[in-house]
């Protein structure tokens, strides 16, 4: 088995079925899709109806996001593991292109993505990273992280050799509960990496916990994770500063996050005023219609 695409899931069968539709036609000899389902109604007949010889559907027991990915990777049989989520989509031809990029000394492949709103009808960001394809050695750890770390925080962009994941698992257990295990294992140590600049994945943006919990998840938890890595300060700052910017805090307040940790003034600012300020700023800078506007429309 060359490549395992792994999807842990729980109680989101309708979204999962959409995701399967984008992956199943691309499966072939040497490629498997492994779905590990912790739903109460396992096995879901709608999912079992979509099974083929290249799809395995297994019972999941993991109680948390991080443990679910540990469990799903453990179920994989491939030399490489493509970490994926149950609500994002593959672009046509994604599997074939990735298979053509697996040869070489790299242990990590990072593929580019587009960001869509939650119905997947409108593109909010056509390219997550606007960089050409390239390869990074372990000596280019800082540069690789500075350029690709933000993209790598999205689970569906990551394809890693399974033995590398297994080898790093024990050192990564202290990160259980952060929801960033899939980010930690690829980046915790220097890793020879290949970046694929083609858009291979469509990200479904708008999961409520990420929208309204930005101050905690991104400003606090992700910052702590990033700053625990053995990287140069400039590299870590490029991905996640230790302290968020004023504009980030304002957006989080406008979306309903608790920002009292960062600013008493903004925490006391009426939410309607924060929303007005964000929308005015987006209009003045010509950035209306993008991700920030969409966040406000969902909260």
Secondary structure, DSSP 8 states (H G I E B T S, - for coil): --EEEEEEESS-HHHHHHHHHHHGGG--TTEEEEEEE--TT-S-HHHHTT--TTEEEEE----SHHHHHHHHHHH--SSEEEEE-SS-EE-TTHHHHHHHH--SS-SEEEEEEEEE-TTSSSEEES-S-----EEE-GGGHHHHHHHHHHHHTSGGGEEEEHHHHHHHHHHHGGGTTSS-HHHHHHHSS---EEEEEEEEEEEE---HHHHHTHIIIIIIIIHHHHTTSSS-HHHHHHH--SS--HHHHHHHHHHT---TTT-HHHHHS-HHHHHHHHHHHHHHHT-TTSHHHHHHHT-
